[in-house]
Amino acid sequence: MNFVFRVDSSDRMGSGHVMRCLMLATSLLDEGHYVKFLCREHNGNIYDILQSPLLNFTLLKNTNLNYSDKDNNSWLGVNQEEDAIQTIKSLDGEVYDWMIIDHYFLDFNWERKLKKYVKKILVIDDLANRTHECDILVDSNYVDNFHKRYQNKTNSTCLKLLGPDYCFISKEFHKFRNSPRKRSNIVERVLIYFGGVDEYNLTEKCLKIFSSNNLKHIKLDIVVGGMNKNHKSLKIIASKRGSTHIHRSLPNLANLMNSADLSIGAGGVTTWERMFLGLPSIIITIAENQIAGANELAKNNYITYLGHYNQLSLDQLKNSIMKKIEDRDNLFLESHSAENLVDGNGLSRIISHITNT
């Protein structure tokens, strides 16, 4: 079968959309399918990870590089109609079996225009803030009443795959789940990761807290993306602290998550990866769409949620870290409950529906 992905990344949108599409694309490639990516030029994109002989990649020109929260077209780079026209042109007359869309600024208007040029459409979403016209919709979010999240937001024939059973876990994580490291529930190593951009420099806040005398003994693994503008200052602080390893632009975090006793980071795709490996976590949301899921997970004791980045105080963060370190029983319970919620078979379930629909 032939698959085409329409997805973007930037220093404002982050890298999560492309990363989860790449997970799905890799699984499709492993099964012998043909995969093409259509991505629009944006500042701070991560399209270099799509430069592979196995992937057909086309870059769409951007005519609006100045972002505005009040202008959806600025996030898309052009208006929806123009994006649809350029996408159709980039298909080069090929009729694809599936168009897979992961973009917050495309909706049913765009999808209707593409229906003549692809046999079926799958949408990946986690906002539930607009209407879609597609054959399958995937949203792995764990929010209150997630099964009813898309009522009246899709066509009646759409198959909705909702909740953690459909979260994206790449194959690199499965080998650690199958041969798990036995956690001692003593926090000796901490993983810190706030996505490819970390626009609010939360990594540095965490690093400064762990630089206090009573936390200096803890080993730190800090992951920063290629779009992180504070890389140099983080390296200086880390060198003064010691016992700190800064990793740049890793393909995945499986090994580091397996080695850690505690993780501090944002919501998003990595939330499911941490839970899949039973890694207890402290989460600070950095985007509005992460808040509902973080609240629901925290309410059911799967994670510790400290609130949105602009509500966070350093004292609150430090107190939460100390509480996690001292409460070993809760650390153990969180680890096991997280593993039970996320079985890691989401991609295989999605592909089964794709190939049988």
Steps between C-alpha positions, in 0.01 A plus 500: 500500500602864442491751788553875498542709818417870529673629815714796610745597772652832611648675799142601593316177415772279642609160377229270637281486189785392275634256759173310538447494123851363458420222749196402296689536171785280626254226595340524155839481332583190705191337350613585145276799427601815307516824701520865394519812722372846405625768741495877480808711552501648853770652719652248739361191329643149554457368146859377494378185677281429196797501262518128440525289182190316622288816523381716212506859629364822345543846655216747439591869478394734782380850410429609859781437750378754758285318755196657662273326751209686343574380147471127430639553150830616647538167680417312181715724280221557249120483521328159502384525140851573373643223716251255350587611145874460564448165669300368205769622260768324708319168461617507135184334374550195723185375675607407854328235708521716813560866580609538865463850646648625826449876508308731734417746222337266250134395526207359300528773234850383409409132534205532262726646230741206531235224492504483119875436496541237773295193571476551875598755764627450855524798736718511811370760744507579870308826521142405404443868419392474135303279261659225290384302199707183493487120509697458825578745778766423763527684833688318776432760768384388843252770594165502675241319284751453219267250329252782434756763408420514129122485511366718218856576384535231231297349220275213609707231327828598666667232714625669817801342674517678834696470823832349617438175313603696190801692628819503294789296642792426268659158480819622675308512829365147480831325561525676838141414587564136410819491709424763764752649737399430859443838661611536862268799565804694618552810287862491387463611137257758357410568137405857402346571161265779391480434127703615206454872568446559876388854422457585870841367607353261757805277465720768654258548791519128576878494464540785749284318755708185464812711548408560866724313746237247614430388139848511345552128558227411249617421148324701229433421136386814322372480143481813285376519144677662211262797529590574866655848514640456852730207427823689575385644833371157606841350427670759721266435795528124451880509501501688830252258658663176388324162469306649210493376141342719231377309195423683174233399248469129579293282263308365801517496879443129561838424654500812721144435618586144588804617700319778689319476833301821448420725205413869482353634179207626297182324394472358150632191323772437759236466773392167350859385455580567865185323615565203271837444672355561847706815553342727767476857380446860598324685219481870424280578203636737234200510264129545561415167336706312763308630802183287493693175456752585773219584741321172435817289529592672825147457639538125454856494646684412179723810514574805714376817332628840617287714269568720199846651451380857573355395838811323624719622786850368568401418859208292373727313261765436765244382755350261247842357416581448869164335561554259211843406628380443857173315428629169366169317539319749277784481248447123481121528462525764228746289304275195494172682437657685203620174344153352533335791316737499201564161338690644203296329227339818366689508171421138417131559578491808276675323213262204534205738454671678210574183306159347567276802447 
